[in-house]
Amino acid sequence: METQEDHKYIYQNFRLVTSNSKLLKFFTNDKYTGFHELDEALRIYYIGDGENIIFRKKTIYNNLVVITYERLNDDIKYDNSEKNFDVITTIPFNNGCISCEYFRKKNRICMYAYIVGIKIKKSCEDFKQKDSESGKYGT
């Protein structure tokens, strides 16, 4: 993480580094639990206070996450030191319908298939992954 600023805005830049570039999708696509785990880890370092430093937007491009804040008071001090931290997540065994929150194992149907018009797939990028450890759905 590094922080940059100009006269009105503050930018927090988080660079994602993985052992393989193919693993980035598990942290940049919101259907995976890794995206949400990364988001929780980033919240620790957010500098916005809602009064003097206001959150404006979060942008993800490839392996770079940029969080933009608007500074309303020039006298406010914040931590702008560079930091490194780790986020670890489980990688789903596939991206198929069985990992989708809309798939019902009991009767092997997709609750969303009638609307979208899809068939049960072995590889599907359409919906959110189920969290295999807790049985809860990714949000």
N, C-alpha and C positions, 0 to 999 in steps of 0.2 A: 504494500500500500504506500502511495505517496500522495501528497497534497499540494495543489497549486492554487493560486488565486490571482484575481485581477481586482480592479477597483470596486466591482459590484458582486462578483461571483466567486465561490470557492468550489474547486473541483477535487474530489477524491478519486484517485485512479487505483483500481485493484487489478493487478495482472494475475491471471490464472495460469499456473504451470502444472502440467500433468506429465506422467512418464511417457504417455503416448497421446498425440494430438487427437486421435479418435475418441479419447475419453472425455474431451471437453464437453461434448453434448450432454453428458450426465450432470453437468453443473450449469449449463447455459439454457437448457430447455426445461420449462416449468412443469412438464409432465413427470419428470423424474424427482425422486425424493432428494437427490443430491443438490438440486437447485434450491430446494427449501432449506436444506441444512446449510448451504452456503449463505443464503439470505439471512438466516439466524446468526451465523458467524459475523457477517458484515454489520449487523445491527449494533454489535458491541463497539464498533469503531465509528459509527455515525456521529458527526459533530453537530448536527442540527439540534437546536433547543426549542424551536417552535416560536420563539419571541424575537431573538436577535439574529439567528441564523435559521433560515427557512428552507426546508427541502423543496426542490423544484422538479427534478426528474432523475430517473435511473436509466442508463443506457448500457446495453450489452452488445459488444461487437467482437466477434471471434473470441479471443481470450482476454479481452479488456472490459472491465465493468467501470463505468464512470458515473459517479453520483454528483449531481450539481445542486449547490445550495446558493441562495441569495442572501447576501449580507446586508442587514438593515442598520447595523451599528458598527462603525469602524473601530471602536475601542474594544470590542470583544476579543478575548484571547482564546485560542483553542490549540489542541495538540496537533502539530503538523509534522511530527517526526515520522520517518519511514518505519514500517513494521512488516514482519513476515509472520504468517500463521498457517496452520494446516487444517484442512477440512477433509474428513474421511467419510465415504459413503459406500453402500453396497451397490454393485452393478447388477441389474436384472439379468437373468439367464437368457431372456429373449425379449423382443419388443412385441410379441404377439398378443392376441386377444386374451390369453389366459392371464396376462399381466395387467389387463385393463380393468379399471374399476367398474365398467359397465357390463362386464362378462359375468354371467351367473353359472357357476360350476354345476349346481344341482340339476338344472335342465339344459345346460350347455347352450344357452342363447345369449345374445348381446341385447341389452336393454335399449341400445341406441341404434341397432342395425336397421330397424324399420324406418327411422327418420333419415338416416344417412344413406341407406341402401348398400351396406357392406356385408360380406360373408366372413365367417370365422377365418382368421388368418394366422399363419405361423409367424409372420413378421409384419408389424403394424406400427406406424408412427402417429396414429391418430389421437390416442387418449392417454390419460395419466396412468402411471404405474402403481400397482399395489405395493405396499411396504411388506415384503415377505417375512420379516422378522416379527412384527407386531400384528400382522393381519389387518392393519388399518389402511385406509386409502390415502394416497398422496393428495395433498391439497394445493 
